[in-house]
Amino acid sequence: MKLSPNNYQPMTPLETAQYMLNQDYFSQWLGIKIIDVQEKYCLLEMPIRKEMINGLKTVHGGVTFSFADTALAFSSNNTGDASVALNCNINFTKAAKEGDILTATTTKISDTRKTGIYDINITNQHQELIASFRGTVYKIERKLTDL
C-alpha cells in the first residue's frame, strides 16, 4: 500500500524491510529471509539452490552480489527514507556450494545527510567468509512508501 506524504505512517525497521521484501520478487526468488532488522542494520539468510550454481559448480557471483545488494537496500532504507545505490564493490573470498546457507550481516560505516556507506559480510553456515561487500547509497529525499 502506498501512502501519500499527508498520511505517511512511520513503520519500524523490520516492518519497512518486510514492506520492501513483499515488493521485491527477485529477492523472494533468491529465497532471502529476514532474520533481524534494526535501524540501519539487517541480518539476512539465503539458501543456495541448484539453479544458482555456475559452470564451475559453485554459486554464481551474481547471486552473491545480489544477496549483498539486498542487504544494502534493507539496511539503508529501513528508516523509511529512500536511498539508492551509487557504488558497490565485492571481494569474493571463498566459493559457496549448493546446499550452503549464506548469511548477510551489515555494518554502517558512514551516514551523512546525502550518503551512507555500508559493509556487508557474507558468510556460510560454518561462519566462513564468502564475500565482503561495500556499498555507497545516495539519499533521494523521498519516503520509501512514496515510490
Protein Blocks (a to p, Z undefined) as FASTA:
>chain_A
ZZdfklcccddfklmmmmmmmmmmmlmmnopacfbdcehiacddddddfklpcfkopacf
klmmmmmmmmmmmmmmmnopacddfbdcdddfbdcdehiacddddddfbdcfkbccdddd
dddfkopafbdcddddddehiafklZZ
